[in-house]
Amino acid sequence: MPKKHSPPLPENTEDEPDTSAVVAYQRFESQITLRQISYYLSGEIVEPCHYSEMFYALRTATENDVIFLHLNTPGGDFDTGLQIINNLLATRARVVTILEARAYSMGALLFLVGDELIVHDNCQLMFHNYTSALIGKGNEQQAQVFAIGKWFEKVMQNICKPFLTVSELSRILRGEDIWMESDEIRRRLNRMNQNDKQTSPKGKARKALPSD
């Protein structure tokens, strides 16, 4: 007769818990859409009606977007520049302003409002007092000069400090022009960056080196 074989006895696992179903971690993945939008201000800043597309893009941008503003401008319309500045400050996107040659007058103010500031070699900034043409009776012109002067002074203080000193701002309001080239611009940005790091845990991103 053939021999009967007993089935193998199960191993003793009382002291060995089953770990085959334990998952140490789980991996999940998602994708976001990152937009990079570049604007080139390569001439005089003109009437605001020509910048509607830029304003709309800034207003509808998200935290996942980056706006690059390339500057080579002698300045221009003060009202247009302020509208651009207000939209740059209000946008949820990250704003990178890039000085590529010169930025005078309103162009200099536009450069200073970026979240990240990039300076190429051989560039210039120039700050000066506003220029305007007045019409109306003498008393109306006097009132307008006073109102615009106070307005301009507040704008300069809000945007240009501490890049410009209090003394320099006073000199500009008295009619003096302030000029500076790439090396001086970088020194001031680096000084501001160091001060920001000392007063804020995160600091502000102000790149003072030329881009690649």
Residue frames as a rotation matrix with the C-alpha (Angstrom) as fourth column:
MET 1
0.568 0.823 0.000 0.00
0.823 -0.568 0.000 0.00
0.000 0.000 -1.000 0.00
PRO 2
-0.039 -0.594 0.803 1.22
0.433 -0.735 -0.522 3.54
0.901 0.327 0.286 -0.71
LYS 3
-0.548 -0.240 -0.801 2.30
0.836 -0.173 -0.520 5.50
-0.014 -0.955 0.295 2.29
LYS 4
0.601 0.762 0.239 0.07
0.719 -0.647 0.255 8.25
0.349 0.019 -0.937 3.54
HIS 5
-0.588 -0.795 0.150 1.72
0.676 -0.585 -0.448 11.66
0.444 -0.162 0.881 3.89
SER 6
0.232 0.643 -0.730 0.41
0.908 -0.413 -0.074 14.05
-0.349 -0.645 -0.679 6.46
PRO 7
0.627 0.022 0.778 0.08
0.453 -0.823 -0.342 17.74
0.633 0.568 -0.526 5.36
PRO 8
-0.463 -0.885 -0.039 2.87
0.572 -0.265 -0.777 19.97
0.677 -0.382 0.629 6.70
LEU 9
0.223 0.493 -0.841 2.13
0.963 -0.246 0.111 21.64
-0.152 -0.834 -0.530 9.98
PRO 10
0.707 0.052 0.705 1.83
0.293 -0.929 -0.226 25.45
0.643 0.366 -0.672 9.86
GLU 11
-0.388 -0.919 -0.066 4.76
0.530 -0.164 -0.832 27.32
0.754 -0.357 0.551 11.25
ASN 12
0.170 0.386 -0.907 4.42
0.976 -0.194 0.100 28.87
-0.138 -0.902 -0.410 14.65
THR 13
-0.374 -0.253 0.892 3.75
0.551 -0.835 -0.006 32.59
0.746 0.489 0.452 14.04
GLU 14
0.543 0.655 -0.525 2.40
0.805 -0.228 0.548 33.56
0.239 -0.720 -0.651 17.41
ASP 15
0.300 -0.519 -0.801 5.43
0.556 -0.587 0.588 35.81
-0.775 -0.622 0.113 18.09
GLU 16
-0.799 -0.593 0.097 5.81
0.389 -0.388 0.836 37.12
-0.458 0.706 0.541 14.51
PRO 17
0.113 0.911 -0.396 3.06
0.080 -0.406 -0.911 39.58
-0.990 0.071 -0.119 13.48
ASP 18
0.076 0.018 0.997 2.16
0.958 0.274 -0.078 39.65
-0.275 0.962 0.004 9.80
THR 19
-0.064 -0.201 -0.978 3.63
0.105 -0.975 0.193 42.84
-0.992 -0.090 0.084 8.30
SER 20
-0.636 -0.241 0.733 3.06
0.691 0.244 0.680 42.05
-0.343 0.939 0.011 4.65
ALA 21
0.191 0.820 0.540 0.07
0.932 -0.324 0.162 44.44
0.307 0.472 -0.826 4.45
VAL 22
0.418 -0.072 -0.905 1.74
0.556 -0.768 0.318 47.40
-0.718 -0.637 -0.281 6.15
VAL 23
0.441 -0.251 0.862 2.38
0.747 -0.429 -0.508 50.39
0.497 0.868 -0.001 3.84
ALA 24
-0.251 -0.652 -0.716 5.09
0.929 -0.370 0.012 52.70
-0.273 -0.662 0.698 5.14
TYR 25
-0.483 0.137 -0.865 4.01
-0.118 -0.989 -0.091 55.64
-0.868 0.058 0.493 2.97
GLN 26
0.279 0.608 0.744 1.88
0.806 0.273 -0.525 56.50
-0.522 0.746 -0.414 -0.03
ARG 27
-0.766 -0.603 -0.221 2.84
0.329 -0.664 0.672 58.64
-0.552 0.442 0.707 -3.01
PHE 28
0.438 0.883 0.168 0.49
0.710 -0.225 -0.667 61.10
-0.552 0.411 -0.725 -4.67
GLU 29
-0.716 -0.696 0.057 1.23
0.550 -0.511 0.661 63.41
-0.431 0.504 0.748 -7.57
SER 30
0.549 0.835 -0.032 -0.48
0.628 -0.438 -0.643 66.44
-0.551 0.333 -0.765 -9.06
GLN 31
-0.481 -0.667 0.569 0.43
0.877 -0.366 0.312 68.89
0.000 0.648 0.761 -11.78
ILE 32
0.341 0.526 -0.779 -0.07
0.420 -0.827 -0.375 72.64
-0.841 -0.199 -0.502 -11.95
THR 33
0.478 -0.121 0.870 0.08
0.840 -0.228 -0.493 74.93
0.258 0.966 -0.007 -14.93
LEU 34
0.072 -0.552 -0.831 2.85
0.551 -0.672 0.494 77.51
-0.831 -0.494 0.255 -14.64
ARG 35
0.735 0.181 0.653 2.64
0.656 -0.431 -0.620 80.53
0.169 0.884 -0.435 -16.95
GLN 36
-0.232 -0.792 -0.564 5.51
0.653 -0.557 0.514 82.85
-0.721 -0.249 0.646 -17.70
ILE 37
0.695 0.523 0.493 4.48
0.718 -0.513 -0.469 86.12
0.007 0.681 -0.733 -19.33
SER 38
-0.361 -0.889 -0.283 7.07
0.808 -0.450 0.381 88.61
-0.466 -0.091 0.880 -20.60
TYR 39
0.839 0.530 0.124 6.41
0.531 -0.747 -0.399 92.28
-0.119 0.401 -0.908 -21.31
TYR 40
-0.294 -0.943 0.154 8.97
0.951 -0.273 0.145 94.59
-0.095 0.189 0.977 -22.93
LEU 41
0.836 0.406 -0.369 8.70
0.383 -0.914 -0.137 98.31
-0.393 -0.027 -0.919 -22.25
SER 42
-0.056 -0.923 0.382 11.18
0.909 0.111 0.401 99.40
-0.412 0.370 0.833 -24.89
GLY 43
-0.483 -0.072 0.873 10.14
0.570 -0.783 0.250 102.96
0.665 0.618 0.419 -25.52
GLU 44
-0.855 0.185 0.484 8.19
-0.399 -0.832 -0.386 105.87
0.331 -0.523 0.785 -24.09
ILE 45
-0.708 0.683 -0.176 5.30
0.642 0.520 -0.563 105.10
-0.293 -0.512 -0.807 -21.77
VAL 46
-0.871 0.415 0.264 2.19
-0.085 -0.656 0.750 106.43
0.484 0.630 0.607 -23.52
GLU 47
-0.275 0.852 0.446 -1.55
-0.906 -0.385 0.178 106.73
0.323 -0.355 0.877 -22.77
PRO 48
-0.562 -0.004 0.827 -3.07
-0.603 0.686 -0.407 104.01
-0.566 -0.728 -0.388 -20.55
CYS 49
0.523 0.847 -0.096 -5.49
-0.681 0.347 -0.645 102.79
-0.513 0.403 0.758 -23.22
HIS 50
0.317 -0.478 -0.819 -2.57
-0.773 0.371 -0.515 101.04
0.550 0.796 -0.251 -24.94
TYR 51
-0.720 -0.690 0.075 -1.87
-0.569 0.525 -0.632 98.81
0.397 -0.498 -0.771 -21.91
SER 52
0.184 0.910 0.372 -5.29
-0.980 0.143 0.136 97.22
0.070 -0.390 0.918 -21.35
GLU 53
0.605 0.022 -0.796 -4.07
-0.217 0.966 -0.138 93.71
0.766 0.257 0.590 -22.20
MET 54
-0.500 -0.849 -0.172 -1.24
0.051 0.169 -0.984 94.02
0.864 -0.501 -0.041 -19.66
PHE 55
-0.567 0.343 0.749 -3.63
-0.808 -0.410 -0.424 95.25
0.162 -0.845 0.510 -16.97
TYR 56
0.535 0.835 -0.129 -6.01
-0.806 0.550 0.220 92.36
0.254 -0.014 0.967 -17.62
ALA 57
0.302 -0.502 -0.810 -3.19
0.031 0.855 -0.518 89.78
0.953 0.132 0.274 -17.55
LEU 58
-0.752 -0.617 0.232 -1.92
-0.168 -0.161 -0.973 91.14
0.637 -0.771 0.018 -14.23
ARG 59
-0.325 0.714 0.621 -5.39
-0.945 -0.276 -0.177 91.22
0.045 -0.644 0.764 -12.70
THR 60
0.711 0.676 -0.194 -6.23
-0.682 0.730 0.045 87.64
0.172 0.101 0.980 -13.72
ALA 61
-0.132 -0.839 -0.528 -2.84
-0.449 0.525 -0.723 86.07
0.884 0.141 -0.446 -12.98
THR 62
0.892 0.412 -0.183 -2.56
-0.078 0.541 0.837 83.43
0.444 -0.733 0.515 -10.25
GLU 63
0.645 -0.658 0.390 0.05
-0.577 -0.085 0.812 82.46
-0.501 -0.749 -0.434 -7.68
ASN 64
0.406 -0.465 0.787 1.42
0.451 0.851 0.271 79.97
-0.795 0.245 0.555 -10.21
ASP 65
0.782 -0.067 0.619 2.30
0.572 -0.315 -0.757 82.68
0.246 0.947 -0.208 -12.76
VAL 66
-0.057 -0.831 -0.554 5.47
0.682 -0.438 0.586 84.71
-0.729 -0.344 0.591 -13.21
ILE 67
0.914 0.330 0.237 5.41
0.402 -0.659 -0.636 88.12
-0.054 0.676 -0.735 -14.91
PHE 68
-0.155 -0.986 -0.056 8.68
0.881 -0.164 0.443 89.39
-0.447 0.019 0.895 -16.41
LEU 69
0.918 0.385 -0.094 8.87
0.318 -0.856 -0.408 93.13
-0.238 0.344 -0.908 -17.09
HIS 70
-0.024 -0.951 0.309 11.87
0.981 0.037 0.192 94.05
-0.194 0.307 0.931 -19.28
LEU 71
0.762 0.361 -0.537 12.71
0.395 -0.917 -0.056 97.75
-0.513 -0.169 -0.842 -19.07
ASN 72
-0.537 -0.820 0.198 14.47
0.785 -0.399 0.474 100.04
-0.310 0.410 0.858 -21.51
THR 73
0.315 0.830 0.460 12.47
0.872 -0.444 0.205 103.25
0.374 0.337 -0.864 -21.35
PRO 74
-0.701 -0.525 0.484 12.99
0.338 -0.841 -0.423 107.01
0.629 -0.133 0.766 -20.96
GLY 75
-0.761 0.532 -0.371 9.77
0.300 -0.217 -0.929 107.17
-0.575 -0.818 0.006 -18.92
GLY 76
-0.784 0.522 0.336 6.65
0.229 -0.260 0.938 108.94
0.577 0.813 0.084 -20.03
ASP 77
-0.040 0.909 0.414 3.03
-0.297 -0.406 0.864 109.29
0.954 -0.089 0.286 -18.97
PHE 78
-0.806 -0.324 0.496 2.86
-0.528 0.015 -0.849 109.51
0.268 -0.946 -0.183 -15.16
ASP 79
0.038 0.915 0.402 -0.77
-0.954 0.152 -0.258 108.34
-0.297 -0.374 0.879 -14.93
THR 80
0.632 0.136 -0.763 -0.07
-0.517 0.807 -0.284 105.28
0.577 0.574 0.581 -17.07
GLY 81
-0.387 -0.877 -0.285 2.99
-0.262 0.401 -0.878 104.43
0.884 -0.265 -0.385 -15.02
LEU 82
-0.654 0.200 0.730 0.99
-0.751 -0.059 -0.657 104.60
-0.088 -0.978 0.189 -11.80
GLN 83
0.481 0.876 -0.038 -1.68
-0.870 0.472 -0.144 102.34
-0.108 0.102 0.989 -13.22
ILE 84
0.343 -0.458 -0.820 0.96
-0.278 0.784 -0.554 99.80
0.897 0.418 0.142 -14.24
ILE 85
-0.710 -0.659 0.246 2.54
-0.388 0.075 -0.919 100.03
0.587 -0.748 -0.309 -10.78
ASN 86
-0.273 0.679 0.681 -0.78
-0.928 -0.001 -0.372 99.55
-0.252 -0.734 0.631 -9.01
ASN 87
0.732 0.535 -0.422 -1.51
-0.646 0.742 -0.178 96.48
0.218 0.403 0.889 -11.11
LEU 88
-0.034 -0.831 -0.555 1.98
-0.209 0.549 -0.809 95.07
0.977 0.089 -0.193 -10.50
LEU 89
-0.792 -0.268 0.549 1.47
-0.554 -0.063 -0.830 95.50
0.256 -0.962 -0.099 -6.76
ALA 90
-0.010 0.910 0.415 -2.02
-0.941 0.131 -0.311 94.00
-0.337 -0.394 0.855 -6.83
THR 91
0.277 0.166 -0.947 -1.30
-0.714 0.694 -0.087 90.93
0.643 0.700 0.311 -8.95
ARG 92
0.806 0.031 0.592 -1.07
-0.461 0.659 0.594 87.52
-0.372 -0.751 0.545 -7.30
ALA 93
0.841 -0.541 -0.020 1.71
0.362 0.589 -0.723 86.53
0.402 0.601 0.690 -9.71
ARG 94
0.322 -0.848 -0.422 5.39
0.599 -0.163 0.784 86.85
-0.734 -0.505 0.455 -8.93
VAL 95
0.997 0.043 0.070 6.77
0.080 -0.699 -0.710 89.95
0.019 0.713 -0.701 -10.66
VAL 96
0.159 -0.987 0.016 10.36
0.779 0.135 0.612 90.07
-0.606 -0.085 0.791 -11.94
THR 97
0.966 0.082 -0.245 11.54
-0.059 -0.853 -0.519 93.47
-0.252 0.516 -0.819 -13.19
ILE 98
0.295 -0.871 0.394 14.65
0.850 0.427 0.308 93.43
-0.437 0.244 0.866 -15.39
LEU 99
0.644 -0.202 -0.738 16.74
-0.273 -0.962 0.025 96.50
-0.715 0.185 -0.674 -16.12
GLU 100
0.555 -0.345 0.757 18.16
0.707 0.675 -0.211 95.90
-0.439 0.652 0.618 -19.60
ALA 101
-0.124 -0.628 0.768 19.54
0.802 -0.519 -0.295 99.33
0.584 0.579 0.569 -20.55
ARG 102
-0.955 -0.145 0.260 18.00
-0.009 -0.858 -0.514 102.44
0.297 -0.493 0.818 -19.04
ALA 103
0.008 0.970 -0.243 14.95
0.891 0.104 0.443 103.23
0.455 -0.220 -0.863 -16.94
TYR 104
-0.919 -0.324 0.225 14.44
0.237 -0.910 -0.341 106.94
0.315 -0.260 0.913 -16.42
SER 105
-0.635 0.690 0.348 11.71
-0.715 -0.695 0.074 108.83
0.293 -0.202 0.935 -14.57
MET 106
0.359 0.861 0.359 8.61
-0.923 0.385 -0.001 106.61
-0.139 -0.331 0.933 -14.36
GLY 107
0.514 -0.247 -0.822 10.66
-0.304 0.844 -0.443 103.71
0.802 0.477 0.359 -15.75
ALA 108
-0.614 -0.785 0.087 12.85
-0.306 0.135 -0.942 103.83
0.728 -0.605 -0.323 -12.62
LEU 109
-0.370 0.566 0.737 9.80
-0.906 -0.043 -0.421 103.59
-0.207 -0.823 0.529 -10.38
LEU 110
0.659 0.607 -0.444 8.50
-0.709 0.698 -0.100 100.61
0.249 0.381 0.890 -12.36
PHE 111
-0.030 -0.769 -0.638 11.80
-0.244 0.625 -0.742 98.83
0.969 0.133 -0.206 -11.83
LEU 112
-0.754 -0.422 0.503 11.59
-0.527 -0.066 -0.847 99.20
0.391 -0.904 -0.173 -8.05
VAL 113
-0.005 0.857 0.516 8.19
-0.989 0.072 -0.129 97.52
-0.148 -0.511 0.847 -7.58
GLY 114
0.136 0.032 -0.990 9.24
-0.510 0.859 -0.042 94.01
0.849 0.511 0.134 -8.63
ASP 115
0.957 0.108 0.270 9.31
-0.283 0.562 0.777 91.06
-0.068 -0.820 0.569 -6.23
GLU 116
0.343 -0.897 0.278 12.66
0.661 0.441 0.607 90.23
-0.668 -0.024 0.744 -7.81
LEU 117
0.863 -0.114 -0.491 14.91
-0.325 -0.870 -0.370 92.87
-0.385 0.480 -0.788 -9.37
ILE 118
0.409 -0.726 0.553 17.52
0.762 0.605 0.231 91.93
-0.502 0.327 0.801 -11.97
VAL 119
0.698 -0.278 -0.661 20.17
-0.359 -0.933 0.014 94.35
-0.620 0.227 -0.751 -13.21
HIS 120
0.752 -0.507 0.420 22.24
0.651 0.474 -0.593 93.83
0.101 0.719 0.687 -16.35
ASP 121
-0.214 -0.894 -0.394 25.65
0.778 -0.400 0.485 95.42
-0.591 -0.203 0.781 -16.80
ASN 122
-0.911 -0.344 0.229 25.97
0.411 -0.698 0.587 98.90
-0.042 0.628 0.777 -18.35
CYS 123
-0.023 0.981 0.195 22.53
0.835 -0.089 0.542 100.10
0.549 0.175 -0.817 -17.22
GLN 124
-0.935 -0.230 0.271 21.22
0.082 -0.882 -0.465 103.34
0.346 -0.412 0.843 -15.78
LEU 125
0.077 0.934 -0.349 18.44
0.993 -0.041 0.111 104.57
0.090 -0.355 -0.931 -13.53
MET 126
-0.875 -0.284 0.392 17.43
0.249 -0.958 -0.141 108.23
0.416 -0.026 0.909 -13.33
PHE 127
-0.018 0.848 -0.529 14.99
0.998 -0.012 -0.054 109.84
-0.052 -0.530 -0.847 -10.89
HIS 128
-0.932 -0.255 0.256 13.67
0.273 -0.962 0.034 113.38
0.238 0.101 0.966 -11.21
ASN 129
-0.612 0.735 -0.292 10.74
-0.083 -0.426 -0.901 115.63
-0.787 -0.527 0.322 -10.42
TYR 130
-0.009 0.720 0.693 7.53
0.795 0.426 -0.432 115.47
-0.607 0.547 -0.576 -12.43
THR 131
-0.977 -0.172 -0.129 6.77
0.047 -0.756 0.653 117.54
-0.210 0.632 0.746 -15.52
SER 132
-0.167 0.975 0.144 3.31
0.862 0.215 -0.459 118.94
-0.479 0.047 -0.877 -16.19
ALA 133
-0.881 0.049 0.470 1.43
0.247 -0.800 0.547 121.54
0.403 0.598 0.693 -18.20
LEU 134
-0.537 0.676 -0.505 -1.22
0.636 -0.069 -0.768 123.56
-0.554 -0.734 -0.393 -16.39
ILE 135
-0.655 0.440 0.615 -4.25
0.316 -0.579 0.751 125.39
0.687 0.686 0.240 -17.71
GLY 136
0.289 0.844 -0.452 -6.88
0.875 -0.042 0.482 127.50
0.388 -0.535 -0.751 -16.00
LYS 137
0.762 0.076 0.643 -7.01
-0.097 -0.968 0.230 130.63
0.640 -0.238 -0.731 -13.88
GLY 138
-0.142 -0.945 0.294 -4.07
-0.497 -0.189 -0.847 131.57
0.856 -0.266 -0.443 -11.68
ASN 139
-0.126 0.145 0.981 -5.68
-0.984 0.110 -0.142 130.39
-0.129 -0.983 0.129 -8.44
GLU 140
0.882 0.465 0.078 -6.64
-0.442 0.873 -0.206 127.10
-0.163 0.147 0.976 -10.07
GLN 141
0.520 -0.770 -0.370 -3.11
-0.103 0.373 -0.922 126.54
0.848 0.517 0.115 -11.27
GLN 142
-0.333 -0.644 0.689 -1.72
-0.779 -0.224 -0.585 127.26
0.531 -0.732 -0.427 -7.81
ALA 143
0.281 0.528 0.802 -4.10
-0.869 0.494 -0.020 124.76
-0.406 -0.691 0.598 -6.23
GLN 144
0.962 0.079 -0.261 -3.23
-0.212 0.818 -0.535 122.19
0.171 0.570 0.804 -8.88
VAL 145
0.116 -0.991 -0.068 0.53
-0.377 0.019 -0.926 122.65
0.919 0.132 -0.371 -8.35
PHE 146
-0.307 -0.204 0.930 0.11
-0.949 -0.009 -0.315 122.15
0.073 -0.979 -0.191 -4.61
ALA 147
0.585 0.641 0.496 -2.08
-0.674 0.725 -0.142 119.04
-0.451 -0.251 0.856 -5.00
ILE 148
0.873 -0.299 -0.387 0.14
-0.116 0.643 -0.758 117.40
0.475 0.706 0.526 -7.62
GLY 149
-0.063 -0.959 0.275 3.27
-0.618 -0.179 -0.766 118.21
0.784 -0.218 -0.582 -5.62
LYS 150
-0.135 0.082 0.987 1.91
-0.947 0.282 -0.153 116.49
-0.291 -0.956 0.040 -2.48
TRP 151
0.855 0.502 0.132 0.70
-0.419 0.818 -0.395 113.56
-0.307 0.282 0.909 -4.56
PHE 152
0.624 -0.684 -0.376 4.06
-0.226 0.302 -0.926 113.14
0.747 0.663 0.034 -6.29
GLU 153
-0.255 -0.741 0.621 5.96
-0.855 -0.128 -0.503 113.37
0.452 -0.659 -0.601 -3.01
LYS 154
0.212 0.418 0.883 3.83
-0.804 0.588 -0.085 110.60
-0.556 -0.692 0.461 -1.49
VAL 155
0.972 0.125 -0.199 4.28
-0.226 0.726 -0.649 108.38
0.063 0.676 0.734 -4.53
MET 156
0.262 -0.957 -0.126 8.06
-0.431 0.001 -0.903 108.81
0.864 0.291 -0.412 -4.42
GLN 157
-0.310 -0.370 0.876 8.22
-0.949 0.063 -0.310 108.00
0.059 -0.927 -0.370 -0.72
ASN 158
0.521 0.616 0.591 6.02
-0.652 0.734 -0.190 104.92
-0.550 -0.286 0.784 -1.05
ILE 159
0.996 -0.061 -0.059 7.95
-0.002 0.681 -0.732 103.46
0.085 0.729 0.679 -3.98
CYS 160
0.493 -0.868 0.066 11.52
-0.134 -0.150 -0.980 104.73
0.860 0.474 -0.190 -3.74
LYS 161
-0.031 -0.495 0.868 12.30
-0.983 -0.142 -0.117 104.39
0.181 -0.857 -0.482 -0.03
PRO 162
0.704 -0.636 -0.315 14.60
-0.028 -0.469 0.883 102.90
-0.709 -0.613 -0.348 1.14
PHE 163
0.430 -0.579 0.693 16.30
0.900 0.335 -0.278 102.53
-0.071 0.743 0.665 -2.27
LEU 164
-0.051 -0.389 0.920 16.66
0.306 -0.883 -0.357 106.32
0.951 0.264 0.164 -2.23
THR 165
-0.636 -0.242 -0.733 17.55
0.768 -0.103 -0.632 108.11
0.077 -0.965 0.252 0.98
VAL 166
0.410 0.779 -0.474 15.42
0.823 -0.540 -0.176 110.82
-0.393 -0.318 -0.863 2.57
SER 167
-0.086 -0.545 -0.834 18.06
0.018 -0.838 0.545 113.36
-0.996 0.032 0.082 1.53
GLU 168
-0.929 -0.275 0.248 17.96
0.220 0.128 0.967 112.18
-0.298 0.953 -0.058 -2.10
LEU 169
-0.156 0.951 0.267 14.17
0.985 0.130 0.113 112.38
0.072 0.280 -0.957 -2.16
SER 170
0.440 0.271 -0.856 14.35
0.485 -0.874 -0.028 115.94
-0.756 -0.403 -0.516 -0.89
ARG 171
-0.531 -0.715 -0.455 16.88
-0.078 -0.494 0.866 116.84
-0.844 0.496 0.206 -3.57
ILE 172
-0.774 0.320 0.547 14.60
0.633 0.365 0.683 115.40
0.019 0.874 -0.485 -6.26
LEU 173
0.262 0.950 -0.170 11.64
0.955 -0.280 -0.094 117.41
-0.137 -0.138 -0.981 -4.96
ARG 174
0.289 -0.244 -0.926 13.81
0.118 -0.950 0.288 120.53
-0.950 -0.193 -0.246 -5.20
GLY 175
0.840 0.178 -0.512 14.46
-0.445 -0.313 -0.839 119.78
-0.310 0.933 -0.184 -8.88
GLU 176
-0.177 -0.982 -0.073 17.70
-0.900 0.131 0.415 117.77
-0.398 0.139 -0.907 -8.87
ASP 177
0.655 0.277 -0.703 18.17
-0.597 0.760 -0.256 114.67
0.464 0.588 0.663 -11.04
ILE 178
0.180 -0.562 0.808 19.62
-0.719 0.485 0.497 111.52
-0.671 -0.670 -0.317 -9.43
TRP 179
0.529 -0.115 -0.841 21.60
-0.716 0.472 -0.514 109.23
0.456 0.874 0.167 -11.77
MET 180
0.076 -0.597 0.798 23.14
-0.730 0.512 0.452 105.84
-0.679 -0.617 -0.397 -11.03
GLU 181
-0.054 -0.231 -0.972 24.69
-0.884 0.463 -0.060 102.95
0.463 0.856 -0.229 -12.97
SER 182
0.432 0.391 -0.813 24.59
-0.216 0.920 0.327 99.17
0.875 0.035 0.482 -12.54
ASP 183
-0.429 -0.686 -0.587 27.23
0.423 0.422 -0.802 98.86
0.798 -0.593 0.109 -9.81
GLU 184
-0.912 0.122 0.392 25.58
-0.372 -0.650 -0.663 101.47
0.174 -0.750 0.638 -7.60
ILE 185
0.075 0.991 -0.114 22.13
-0.861 0.122 0.494 99.97
0.503 0.061 0.862 -8.23
ARG 186
0.246 -0.033 -0.969 23.40
0.121 0.993 -0.003 96.55
0.962 -0.116 0.248 -7.13
ARG 187
-0.805 -0.579 -0.131 25.00
0.229 -0.099 -0.968 97.95
0.548 -0.809 0.213 -4.00
ARG 188
-0.636 0.625 0.453 21.73
-0.763 -0.597 -0.248 99.54
0.115 -0.504 0.856 -2.96
LEU 189
0.356 0.792 -0.497 19.69
-0.667 0.587 0.458 96.42
0.654 0.168 0.737 -3.70
ASN 190
-0.097 -0.475 -0.875 22.12
0.335 0.812 -0.478 94.24
0.937 -0.339 0.080 -1.76
ARG 191
-0.947 -0.219 0.236 21.95
-0.111 -0.468 -0.877 96.64
0.302 -0.856 0.419 1.19
MET 192
-0.198 0.957 0.212 18.15
-0.955 -0.237 0.180 96.53
0.223 -0.167 0.960 1.10
ASN 193
0.336 0.295 -0.894 18.22
-0.271 0.940 0.208 92.73
0.902 0.173 0.396 0.91
GLN 194
-0.588 -0.624 -0.514 20.44
0.365 0.363 -0.858 92.51
0.722 -0.692 0.015 3.99
ASN 195
-0.856 0.318 0.407 18.16
-0.511 -0.633 -0.581 94.86
0.073 -0.706 0.704 5.92
ASP 196
0.128 0.953 -0.275 15.10
-0.858 0.246 0.452 92.84
0.498 0.178 0.849 4.90
LYS 197
0.085 -0.158 -0.984 16.68
0.117 0.982 -0.147 89.60
0.989 -0.103 0.102 6.13
GLN 198
-0.876 -0.469 -0.111 17.46
0.185 -0.114 -0.976 91.20
0.445 -0.876 0.187 9.49
THR 199
-0.741 0.631 0.229 13.90
-0.641 -0.565 -0.520 92.40
-0.199 -0.532 0.823 10.01
SER 200
0.385 0.899 -0.209 11.93
-0.920 0.356 -0.165 89.57
-0.074 0.256 0.964 8.38
PRO 201
0.145 -0.331 0.932 12.33
-0.311 0.879 0.361 85.77
-0.939 -0.342 0.025 8.73
LYS 202
0.529 0.127 0.839 11.81
0.638 0.592 -0.492 85.27
-0.559 0.796 0.233 5.02
GLY 203
-0.477 -0.689 -0.546 13.25
0.148 -0.675 0.723 88.50
-0.866 0.264 0.424 3.69
LYS 204
0.651 0.633 -0.418 12.50
-0.281 -0.311 -0.908 89.90
-0.705 0.708 -0.025 0.24
ALA 205
0.230 -0.557 0.798 13.84
0.770 0.605 0.200 88.47
-0.594 0.569 0.568 -2.96
ARG 206
0.881 -0.051 -0.469 15.88
-0.269 -0.871 -0.411 91.19
-0.388 0.489 -0.781 -4.63
LYS 207
0.454 -0.740 0.496 18.42
0.790 0.592 0.160 89.82
-0.412 0.319 0.854 -7.03
ALA 208
0.699 -0.249 -0.670 21.07
-0.251 -0.963 0.096 92.39
-0.669 0.101 -0.736 -7.77
LEU 209
-0.387 -0.870 0.305 23.15
-0.002 0.331 0.943 90.32
-0.922 0.364 -0.130 -10.15
PRO 210
-0.366 0.247 -0.897 22.88
-0.913 -0.285 0.293 90.32
-0.183 0.926 0.330 -13.95
SER 211
0.616 0.637 0.463 20.74
-0.473 0.769 -0.430 87.57
-0.630 0.046 0.775 -15.45
ASP 212
-0.227 -0.680 0.697 22.27
0.211 0.664 0.717 84.74
-0.951 0.310 -0.007 -17.46
